[in-house]
Amino acid sequence: MTLPEVTFLPDGKKIRVRPGTTLLDAGRHARVTIRTRCGGKAACLMCKVKVEEQSGLTPMNQPEQLKLGEQGAEGYRLACQARVRGDVTVIIPEDPLKAAVRAQLARQAEDGI
């Protein structure tokens, strides 16, 4: 039996994991940074990731549904709650601080500073 493969974007890192592994744990094993503050208890929402094709994941549990609300229908999952059951591609959102710095640098470049 071949283990499910998790692909993390934008890094393109791939790892095979046992079914039932959370995306957070898969990310740790693949050395992909998924931010979290609550230790995987669905309390902080920092580990939110996007998964467009969710057939490789278990369905959302109630805590995840309550936390994500409408975002769940948009393809977002909590990496600490979503469990792998097949091949899946996960999009890690850009860190908000890095995004702000990148946007500021782009504005400065446009202004010729």
Secondary structure as UniProt FT lines:
FT   STRAND          5..9
FT   TURN            10..12
FT   STRAND          13..16
FT   TURN            19..20
FT   HELIX           23..29
FT   TURN            30..31
FT   TURN            46..47
FT   STRAND          48..50
FT   HELIX           54..56
FT   HELIX           62..68
FT   HELIX           69..74
FT   STRAND          76..78
FT   TURN            79..81
FT   STRAND          83..84
FT   STRAND          88..91
FT   HELIX           96..111
//
